[in-house]
Amino acid sequence: MKQADFPALAQGQVPQHVGTAQGSTEPKLFFDISSFLNYVLVFRNYSGIQRVVAMVLSEMATRVDADRLYVSYVSHRDGKHYCVRLDAIGAETFLVPTELRRVFFSTSINLRTLLDVRHIFRVIRDELRWLLRARPIQQLPLFALRKLGKGMASLFRRNRPATQAKPGKARITRRKLSEVVAPGDRLILLDSTWSPIFTDAFVRAHRDGMRVYSLVHDLIPLVHPATTGGDIPRVFYNWLKNALDYTDVFLANSRSTHRDLDAFQRLYPLRKPICDLPLAQTRLKMRDDVENRRADAPLGDIPSEYVLARDIIPRDTHVRSAVNTPFVLCVGTNEPRKNIWRLLMAWKMLVDQGLADIPRLVLAGRTGWQCDDLKNMLHGTGHVYGYVTLIEEPSDADLEFLYRHCVFTAMPSPYEGWGLPVGETLSYGKTAVVSNTSSLPEVGQDMVEYCDPNSIESIAAAVRRLVEDPDRRLALEARIATTPLRSWGDVTSDLLQILNAPLHDMRDDPHRPSLRDAVAET
């Protein structure tokens, strides 16, 4: 599959750039970041879904007039739906989670609040209310400890009113969404909006005449439920079923996700059009002045011939240790759906077979759920005889460094909605060992080495081919160098075409698989 095979819209649709049904006035675009803000309260670095939102907003700011571009969010404090013009925040702010947190949440310590019992009570009350409404009861203990542990400072500060929050010198003016929108305006849900506290707000927006677009990243909780935790399958099912009521158009991030979503809709009489919006195969985008530069790192003093010496200066000990020997990189949260256990077993198999000069394996990502098997395996084998290194919660700058200096990467997931790390790998000119399932062949095309994710032997054989046959690896890298890759600009252009296309032009693909066929295929 080549780049030209990516459709801007679903099969059978004719892309058109048109005005709104109300006349020549172009609609305002509201990108909802409700879940996004909850995420940055807890984590310092983005995972895949948050990266999609940040990259699209960054591109949208260069293509859409400032007075038409907003972000919206449902406040878990009062349940109301607010909006803010994107230019008041700055699209570049979304590239750094810690900066975005400073914009929306106060970081200044107010000693008076230490003596304000009412304030402390409100903070605890609000956090517990949000936890109870937004999280399955089985997950409350672990999530509450994590959130309270990382958010203790909230007891010593007040959340700034939206009219007082300042990104740099700009003021943020938030308004109720209902006071700003007009019929025909677009509400775009690119984030993971599963929480039931958001549903009522989206229903109201749709009832007020907004056209709602919901991006589905994958259907993992339904087609691979054993890889999820708690009652996530139920929460996800309820969200997707409810989304049928308020969504005008679904966006699918791959043809694989399109097929799964199409199969889900067959269970219900109410079906909505699905437009394909393949994601990017591009490098990480960072704020140079925040993520990739230190005042005490004289990068310009070292010539490009000593590229490693220049690049390694800002890196910490854990990242530096990764490049002491050749290494293979695996990027993603360490959880069952990433198939890390089989990948480690493949590495052990290769070492046991006498392949002592195999590159080390570097796992870059935070620890997720259901990791006992992974931890036991690492502990019992001494991190696979010392061949495996873990780098917890790497920054984007760390990831870029690792991408540029790895031999190749590995992503043997049984199922992905898209697979951003594969596309990122290609953008750095590297190949990868990739599963031959779900959406991953759409991303890797003919530039990677495929394997059966359910077979340790198949994963090991794919790794061995790239390790023992450098010419094979170089041939794949040469193919990457001559293949146009999909950028976030391409994604944004296609999204704008979808947002401007009349609803009646969005016809469904008549060849719908059954739910059983879709699950079997994945």
ROKOL-873558 format. One line per 10 residues: number of its first residue (from 0); for each residue x, z negated, y negated of C-alpha. Coordinates in steps of 0.1 Angstrom, whole numbers, plus 2048, in hexadecimal, padded with zeros to 3 digits. Layout:
# residues N
NUM) X Z Y; ... .
END
This chain:
# residues 522
0) 800 800 800; 80E 80A 7DE; 809 7FE 7BB; 7F1 81B 7B4; 7DA 80E 7D0; 7D1 7F0 7BB; 7AD 7F5 7AE; 7A4 7E9 78B; 780 7E3 797; 76F 7E0 7B9 .
10) 76C 7FF 7CE; 751 817 7C2; 754 80B 79D; 75D 820 780; 774 80E 767; 766 811 744; 770 802 723; 750 7FC 711; 740 7E5 6F7; 726 7CB 6FE .
20) 701 7D2 704; 6FA 7C2 6E2; 70B 7DD 6CE; 72D 7E3 6C0; 737 7BF 6BC; 74F 7B6 6D7; 748 796 6EB; 75C 777 6E8; 770 76D 707; 770 748 713 .
30) 789 73F 72E; 780 71E 73D; 79C 705 743; 788 6E6 74E; 79A 6E2 76F; 7BB 6EE 75F; 7BB 6D0 747; 7B5 6B7 763; 7D2 6C7 775; 7EB 6C2 759 .
40) 7E1 69E 756; 7F0 698 778; 80B 6B2 77E; 829 6BF 76A; 82C 6E1 77A; 813 6FC 782; 808 707 7A4; 7FB 72B 7AA; 7D8 728 79C; 7E3 718 77B .
50) 7FF 732 778; 7E4 74D 779; 7D0 73E 75D; 7EF 738 747; 7FC 75C 74C; 7DB 76D 745; 7D5 758 726; 7F8 760 71A; 7F1 786 71E; 7CE 784 710 .
60) 7DB 775 6F0; 7EE 796 6EA; 7D1 7AD 6F1; 7B1 79C 6E3; 7AA 793 6BF; 7AF 76E 6B8; 78B 769 6AC; 77E 775 6CE; 794 761 6E5; 78C 73D 6EF .
70) 793 723 709; 777 70C 714; 776 6EC 728; 75D 6D3 736; 766 6B0 72A; 765 697 746; 760 67C 72B; 73E 688 720; 736 6A6 736; 733 6BD 718 .
80) 741 6E1 717; 759 6E6 6FA; 76D 704 6EE; 78D 70A 6D9; 79B 72A 6CB; 7BA 733 6DF; 7CF 73A 6C0; 7C9 716 6B5; 7DB 70B 6D4; 7F4 727 6D9 .
90) 7F4 73C 6F8; 819 734 6FE; 80F 70F 701; 7FF 717 722; 821 721 731; 82C 6FC 730; 815 6E2 740; 824 6C5 72E; 81F 6D6 70C; 7FB 6DD 714 .
100) 7F5 6B9 71E; 803 6AE 6FC; 7EB 6C5 6EA; 7CC 6B8 6FB; 7D6 695 702; 7E7 67B 6EC; 80A 671 6F4; 80F 658 6D8; 80E 633 6E1; 7F7 61E 6CB .
110) 7FF 5F9 6CF; 7DD 5F0 6C2; 7CE 5FF 6E2; 7E2 5E5 6F6; 7CA 5CB 6E8; 7AB 5E0 6E8; 799 5D5 708; 77D 5EE 702; 795 60B 701; 7A5 601 722 .
120) 783 5FC 731; 778 61F 725; 798 630 733; 793 620 756; 76E 627 755; 772 64B 74C; 78D 651 766; 779 641 781; 75A 655 777; 76E 675 778 .
130) 77D 66D 79A; 75B 664 7A9; 74B 684 79B; 767 69D 7A1; 777 691 7C2; 76B 68E 7E6; 769 669 7EF; 783 66D 80B; 79D 677 7F2; 797 65C 7D8 .
140) 7B2 643 7E2; 7CF 65B 7E3; 7C4 66F 7C5; 7BC 64F 7B0; 7DF 641 7B7; 7F0 661 7AD; 7DB 666 78E; 7DD 641 783; 802 640 78B; 80B 65E 776 .
150) 7F2 656 75B; 7F9 631 754; 803 63B 730; 7DE 643 72A; 7D7 61E 728; 7EE 61C 709; 7E2 63A 6F6; 7C2 649 6E9; 7B7 66C 6F0; 7B9 67F 6CF .
160) 799 68D 6C2; 79A 6B3 6C5; 79A 6B6 69F; 7BA 6A2 69D; 7CE 6AF 6BA; 7EC 6C4 6AE; 800 6DE 6C1; 81D 6E0 6A9; 80D 6E1 687; 7EC 6F2 690 .
170) 7CC 6DE 693; 7B4 6E3 6AF; 790 6E5 6A6; 77A 6E2 6C5; 755 6EA 6C4; 739 6E9 6DD; 738 709 6F0; 713 70D 6E9; 71A 70E 6C4; 733 72B 6C6 .
180) 726 743 6E1; 70E 760 6DD; 6FC 772 6F9; 713 78A 70A; 732 775 705; 748 772 723; 751 752 736; 76E 758 74D; 776 73F 768; 799 745 775 .
190) 7A0 722 77F; 795 70D 79E; 774 702 790; 768 6F1 7B0; 75F 6D0 7A1; 739 6C9 7A0; 73D 6BB 77C; 743 6DE 76F; 726 6F0 780; 70B 6E4 768 .
200) 71F 6F0 74A; 724 713 759; 6FF 715 762; 6F6 70D 73D; 70F 727 730; 700 741 746; 6DD 737 73C; 6E8 73A 717; 6EF 75F 71D; 714 75E 725 .
210) 721 776 740; 735 762 759; 752 76F 76D; 760 759 78A; 782 760 79A; 784 756 7BF; 7A8 750 7C9; 7A1 74C 7EE; 787 73E 807; 7A0 728 81A .
220) 789 70A 81C; 770 71F 82F; 785 737 844; 7A2 71F 84A; 792 6FC 845; 7AB 6E9 85B; 7C6 6EF 841; 7B2 6DC 826; 7AD 6B7 821; 78F 6A0 81F .
230) 76E 6B2 819; 77D 6CE 805; 76A 6E8 81B; 749 6D9 811; 753 6D6 7EC; 75F 6FA 7EC; 740 707 7FE; 729 6F6 7E6; 73C 704 7C8; 73C 728 7D5 .
240) 717 726 7DF; 70E 718 7BC; 725 732 7AB; 70D 74D 7B8; 6F3 740 7A0; 707 740 780; 721 75C 787; 71A 77F 77C; 73A 78E 78A; 752 781 7A3 .
250) 777 789 7A0; 78C 78B 7C0; 7B1 788 7BE; 7B7 7A0 7DB; 7A4 7B7 7F3; 7A7 79C 80D; 796 782 7F7; 77C 79D 7EE; 773 7A2 813; 770 77D 819 .
260) 75B 777 7FA; 745 795 804; 73F 786 826; 736 765 816; 71C 776 800; 70B 786 81E; 6FE 764 828; 6E8 763 809; 6CE 77A 7FA; 6DE 777 7D7 .
270) 6FE 78C 7D5; 714 793 7B7; 72C 7AF 7B1; 750 7A9 7BA; 76D 7B9 7A6; 790 7BA 7B3; 7AA 7AA 79C; 7CB 7AB 7AF; 7E5 793 7A1; 808 799 795 .
280) 82A 79F 7A6; 83F 793 789; 859 77A 77E; 851 758 772; 84A 756 74D; 858 738 73B; 85B 729 718; 880 72D 712; 882 711 6F9; 872 6F8 710 .
290) 879 702 734; 898 717 735; 8B0 709 71B; 8C3 6E9 714; 8D6 6E2 6F3; 8F4 6D5 706; 8F6 6F5 71D; 90C 70F 70C; 8FE 72C 721; 90C 746 709 .
300) 92F 739 70D; 932 744 731; 934 76A 737; 91B 77C 74E; 936 781 768; 932 75C 771; 90D 75D 773; 909 740 78B; 91F 72A 776; 90A 732 758 .
310) 8E8 72E 769; 8F0 70E 77B; 8F8 6F9 75C; 8D4 6ED 755; 8CC 6E7 77A; 8CA 6C4 78A; 8DD 6B9 7A9; 8C2 6C2 7C2; 8BF 6E6 7B6; 8E5 6EA 7B3 .
320) 8E9 6DF 7D7; 8D3 6FB 7E3; 8EB 716 7D8; 90A 706 7E9; 903 71D 806; 8EC 73C 80B; 8C8 732 80C; 8A5 73F 813; 88A 733 7FB; 866 729 803 .
330) 851 722 7E4; 830 710 7E6; 81F 6EE 7EC; 829 6DF 80D; 808 6DF 81F; 7FA 6ED 840; 7ED 70E 832; 811 717 828; 81C 716 84C; 83B 702 844 .
340) 83C 6F1 866; 83F 712 879; 859 71E 860; 86E 6FF 867; 86A 704 88C; 876 728 888; 895 71C 876; 89B 702 892; 897 71D 8AC; 8B0 734 89B .
350) 8CA 718 899; 8C4 70D 8BD; 8CA 732 8C7; 8ED 72F 8B7; 8E6 740 895; 8FC 726 884; 902 73B 865; 8DD 73F 85C; 8D6 737 837; 8C8 716 82F .
360) 8A3 713 828; 898 705 806; 874 6F9 803; 86B 6F8 7DE; 849 6E8 7D6; 837 6C8 7D4; 82A 6B5 7F3; 805 6BC 7FA; 7EE 6AF 815; 7F0 6AC 83B .
370) 816 6AB 83A; 81C 692 856; 827 6AD 86F; 83F 6BB 856; 84E 69A 84D; 851 690 872; 862 6B1 87A; 87B 6AD 85D; 882 689 866; 886 68F 88B .
380) 89E 6AC 887; 8B2 6A0 869; 8A3 6BA 853; 8A9 6D4 86F; 8CD 6CA 873; 8D2 6CA 84E; 8C7 6EE 849; 8A7 6E5 835; 8A7 6D9 811; 888 6CD 7FE .
390) 885 6D1 7D8; 866 6BE 7CC; 852 6CB 7AF; 86C 6E4 7A1; 868 6F0 77E; 863 715 776; 887 717 76B; 892 708 78C; 87C 721 79F; 88A 73E 78C .
400) 8AE 732 793; 8A5 72F 7B9; 894 751 7BA; 8B2 762 7AA; 8CC 752 7C1; 8BA 752 7E3; 8C1 76B 7FF; 89C 771 804; 87C 75D 805; 863 753 820 .
410) 83D 750 81E; 82E 74F 841; 80C 742 837; 7EF 74A 84E; 7D9 751 830; 7DE 757 80B; 7C6 762 7F0; 7E2 776 7E0; 805 767 7E4; 816 763 7C3 .
420) 838 759 7D1; 83B 77A 7E4; 835 78D 7C4; 84D 777 7B1; 867 77D 7CC; 864 7A3 7C8; 867 7A0 7A3; 88A 790 7A7; 894 7AD 7BE; 893 799 7DE .
430) 881 79F 7FE; 86E 785 813; 861 77C 836; 83C 77E 831; 81D 77A 847; 80B 799 852; 7E9 78A 84A; 7CF 787 82F; 7DA 793 80C; 800 791 812 .
440) 805 7B5 81C; 7F4 7BF 7FB; 80F 7AC 7E8; 82D 7B3 7FE; 824 7D8 806; 841 7E9 817; 85C 7D3 806; 85D 7B4 81D; 862 7AB 841; 841 7A2 853 .
450) 83A 788 86D; 81D 778 881; 817 757 870; 809 748 890; 829 74F 8A4; 849 73B 89F; 85C 756 8B2; 84F 771 89B; 859 75D 87B; 87B 756 88A .
460) 880 77B 894; 877 787 870; 890 76E 861; 8AA 779 87A; 8A6 79E 871; 8AD 798 84D; 8CA 780 854; 8DC 795 86E; 8D5 7B7 860; 8E0 7B7 83B .
470) 8DB 7DC 839; 8B6 7D7 841; 8B3 7BD 825; 8C5 7D4 80C; 8AE 7F1 815; 890 7DB 80D; 8A0 7D0 7EC; 8A7 7F4 7E3; 882 7FC 7E9; 878 7DF 7D3 .
480) 88E 7ED 7B7; 87C 80E 7B7; 858 801 7BA; 843 7F9 79B; 837 7D6 79E; 816 7C8 790; 81A 7B4 770; 803 79A 75F; 7FE 7B5 745; 7EF 7CB 760 .
490) 7D9 7AE 76C; 7CD 7A7 748; 7C5 7CC 742; 7B0 7CE 761; 79E 7AE 759; 795 7BB 736; 787 7DB 746; 772 7C6 75D; 766 7B0 740; 75C 7CF 72C .
500) 74B 7E2 749; 725 7E2 74A; 717 7CD 766; 703 7EA 774; 723 7FD 77B; 730 7E2 792; 723 7ED 7B3; 72B 7DA 7D3; 73F 7EA 7EF; 725 7F4 809 .
510) 73D 7ED 826; 73A 7C8 82A; 749 7B6 847; 737 79A 858; 743 776 852; 74F 775 876; 764 795 871; 772 788 850; 77D 767 860; 78B 779 87F .
520) 79F 791 869; 7B0 775 856 .
END
